[in-house]
Amino acid sequence: MARTNQPRRRALLDAAVDVLADHGARGLTFRAVDTAAAVPAGTASNYFPDRDTLLAQAGAHVHVRLAPAPAHMARLTDPAPTRDAVRTAMHDLFDRVTRDPAGYIALLELRLEGTRRPDVRAALTAAIDTSITDSIDFHVHGGYPGGRRTARALYLAMTGLIVEHLTLPETWHDTDPTRLVDDLVDLLVPDTDP
């Protein structure tokens, strides 16, 4: 019965993401997830049959956690498809990730774990492939400047910026991240604004 309690499952997956960010994949145990979720001991093992399943589902869930709410996404799509609209969207992405650094750090942990565990790799590949495809299609079909090639380059550049900012921010101590986002957009997205 407990397995159908979706709010609790979501809370356990959020706790798993936080444990991954704080302790890495080796620290992800049922006990650690129960503690982080503030639930009775043994709860996580009632929802996930084994650790590999927990890892794979945490990998799928982290994208849900980092995604913008549909209402927020609708506000981002209201403006005309210009370079400035892309700039606003990239700042929004950067802000979302920096407000939930544990989510992105857990994603990095899961990526590393995916190099050793095929099931985690498969779950991450499916989630990330969908995310990349959706992002690029949104850019292209929305008529944003630069098309598919620009959308791909922007995705890779923002991913690199986020990794640098979350893992080694001291190396960029003399550069404002807001300015770096602006620079990436200016360099990669053609200026077709009137």
C-alpha angles and dihedrals in degrees: 000000000000090000092070094056097105097184090054092046089052091049090051092049091049088051090049090053091051092048090050091051094047102038108014127235093304090059093053104108131148089247092053091049092048090051094047091048091046092232130133118283111272096031097112092050088056090059101038121041094210144357094263090058090049091051093048094048092046086054091055093042097051089070091054089051094050096042121102117252112261091245090052091048090052090056090052091054096050097085123077114274098264137137089261091055089052089048090053091049093049091049088049091051092049092047093049092051094046090049089055105030091157090064094055095040088052088051089054090049090050091050090055091046088050090064087065103032119055094200092054090045091051093050092047093044091053093048096043094043089054091047094049093045092048092048094049093044090049090053095045100041091041089061095240116165120275102023128223097336093054092046091053093048092047091051092052094044093049091047090054093047092050093049091049093046095048099040107031108013091154091070088064096040093129095050126075109229090219089060091048091055089050091049092051092051093046092049098043108031117068115236106243095150115128 
